Amino acid sequence: KNFDKLSTSIPGYSCCCRSPLILSLFLGENGAFNMRLLLFLWLLLLIPAGCPAQPNVLYGERRLDRSTSAVFFDKDGNIYPDYFIPDSSLSHSDASLKTWYKAHPADFATICNSYHCGFDKYTVINLLVLNDSITASVKRSIEAKRTKAASVTFLVHGYRKSFKALNGDSPAPQDYGTLENAINNFSNSPLLFVEVYWDGMYDCCFSKNTRRNKELFKLFETARENAGKVGIGLRKLITGLSFDTINIVTHSLGAEVACSALFDTSKDRSATPANKTLNLCLIAPAISGVERFQAYYARNAAIDYRTKDNYRLCIIYNSNDFVLKKKIGIFGPGPYKYGNTCLGCNYDNAAADLQLYFGSSYPHSTVQLIDLSATVGCHHVICYSAGDNLKGMVEFMRR
């Protein structure tokens, strides 16, 4: 009688099945519970390999009445509609809105109707039209919140950022609040922020377990693939906004999202921003240096950016950032393996070399380096936002 009540309180219980055999394992010959065996099996259930977590970050169940300006992307770079989607259902669709739409035609038709598309069935073409309509709707909501400063600031988080607090890690909304407060501290006037949420993957946790750490490093590579596709989706959102100035502030792997959005049109020929000024500020960027910016002029904009570039680049780095170095002492794979992360920690002078590369290859483009090696003690947003650490970046955006 008590088995169901007790078993459902055990973390990980849903990973196993109920059966007389399992019940017999917990009971002794006289029918009493074998608590020692129960505890042992409980510990087994807590092992990640026994009950794999969902590593994708899903936003189907977010509050739709949030007051903060925000946009949510799935792993393919498609924007979430204003529609409640059970995360469990989305998880069964491989964390892909496209796959979920196809598997739920009635919901797809309802969503299409709410965005004035009028489709009653799923097709690839109808999906493209719906995505364009969702993007246009988000654009209108951003334009409606224009400030007198005529600027908008997009914030892009990095790898392993959940939407809700998990395992003691700071979730993306908390990091965004920290960033916004720090930026506002040095700003002359209130700024319009747009928080960009994307599937940067999440799993727990880095530790002394080298096998587990290796799995997380591999997950970083998956997140980097997502970042490239999300960047293309972000490009379609920011291009065409009427603000004189657009600021994009990223942390860690968010830099890859921004780079894919602003340049390197080899995978997508959609237009790139032609606003008067676009400030790209990369905080602790988890990307390579010169290699990543060799396509900096691969854009699709009807302005003469080669002689008078509207993009302005600011890089905040920390030579002691052990997360980007992927190494503590002699332990760890280093910044070249599982995705190059040299730029944000200036490994092998990656940041300094990039500045020299700009001088020779992009002489009419602005790049500024800010070295926080002496003041930042960790990779977290709260460390990079502390004190006066972001003062130089905000001053750069105001010039």
Disulfide bonds with the S-S distance in Angstrom:
Cys15-Cys51 1.97
Cys204-Cys205 1.48
Cys378-Cys383 1.84
